Amino acid sequence: MTRAADAVSNRLLKLGELIQTNITQLIESRRAVAATGNGTESSDLPPWSVFNAQRALQAATGSLTELISQPENRLLEVSSQYFEARALHIAADARIPDLLAETAPGGVPVVLLSAKVGIEARKLSRLLRCLCSIHIFTEVEPDVFANNAVSAWLVDNEPLRAYILLFGLDLYTASDHLPRALHDSVKGSSYAVDQTAWQDALGVSKSRWDWLEEKTSASDLREGCNAAVQGTTDTDTAARTPSAPGAGGQGRDAAAASPKTPYPGVFGTELSRVVNSGVGDGQPISRPEHAIFSLAMVGGGRVFGRAHLHDFPWASLGAATVVDVGGGVGGFCLQLSHLYPDLKFVLQDRGPAINKAHNEVWPRENPAALAAGRIQFVVHDFFEKNPVPEADVYWLRYVLHDWSDDYCVRILSGIRQSMGPRSRILICDQVMNTTHGCSDLPPAPEPLLPNWGYYTRYSHQRDLAMMAIINGIERKPDEFRELVERAGLRLRKIWDCRSQVGLVEVVLPNSEL
């Protein structure tokens, strides 16, 4: 046996021991939770023992695949995985999980599914079998399909469905244009929000934020056209997309988009919903992608955000004021408001989001907090000085990853001007790691990659999505540190959370915390 073969054998043996240890830990922890019913703060959030075992086992599957696969087969597999994603987009759009849930556990023949969703039976069967082969859905007998534990999460789960569709629409088309954009003489080195692969995919020069706020028409959607209806762009979007420092305002559209674009638009069920809504063909309507994006943010928050309710010591803050900067309709604050009744909140965003939060969401979801004056609603451009002085917490969830460095320094500087000695900023974003690890983050156990490898696949996929659509960045600890120091602040702590999304605590250099 060669030295290289010996090394592989040793890694396999270590990996087998790690897998066995963590399987035992997972089984024992789940039994303990089932027996006591109080193994965690939330029934939806695993205790640390389960979480650590889960991510170790997921990471181990990647290491195992590396060690046992034929390399050429593995490369071909990865090169075509986008078709697996496409199959999931189609299944989610057609609401296949909901249709399967309506029947008995014995499954549904594909011919019946075909009649309901409008996809030819043989082609639909091939799509679903592709997903069954990666353990999404199950084929109970030839051409008869049912939900499994994975696909069942999509049943009656509109926010999660929207999150999947989000990656199957303009983001998907943007990925097709990423290779050329990376080699483009301007876009390749630019970090401006309006100089990305997404602009090529949509045939426009405006930012995605501005495009989402435009109006379109049912006839354009039917024909796969994505031009804005003239004069219907939301006038509030100018604050959303400032010029990059030194860019001189480049990239703003002077005219409407071309009638046809590389991006074909919504499809299937979502297209039928808009086209058959009874709205006249020429009447301006909101882009369906905007509603999908808004609902997807709820879905993503449920997947990754539960840990942040418990893995930071909110209760220790007492009657603190939490300023949710760019917080949309305040979904995270709503969750906090129910769990920690002493906390007070200031929700900040653009006008439409604040109006919806004030008039619709909070009266429905927590009218008691509204009546008690625990929540204030403030229209605010987060590129300007924050209007709330010396708040206890300035909460930035999924904000900084939307913007490249110069924009982020402006956002952080606007908050710094209002902070007091006991103020903190909590940045809720993915905290990336290299495959060599870093001193700021605890490494995975050997023989796994220090950054947990396969477990972090989605983190890196989303990082590339941000690159392709808005030049956003999922950052490593040293990149966060550089940002906050440029803004005149200090990185105090990175909180370990039971999520792929972490918390970065930032304070003033002379903080009393």
Order of alpha helices (4+ residues) and beta strands (2+ residues): alpha-alpha-alpha-alpha-alpha-beta-alpha-alpha-beta-beta-alpha-alpha-alpha-alpha-beta-alpha-alpha-beta-alpha-beta-alpha-beta-alpha-alpha-alpha-beta-beta-alpha-beta-alpha-alpha-beta-beta
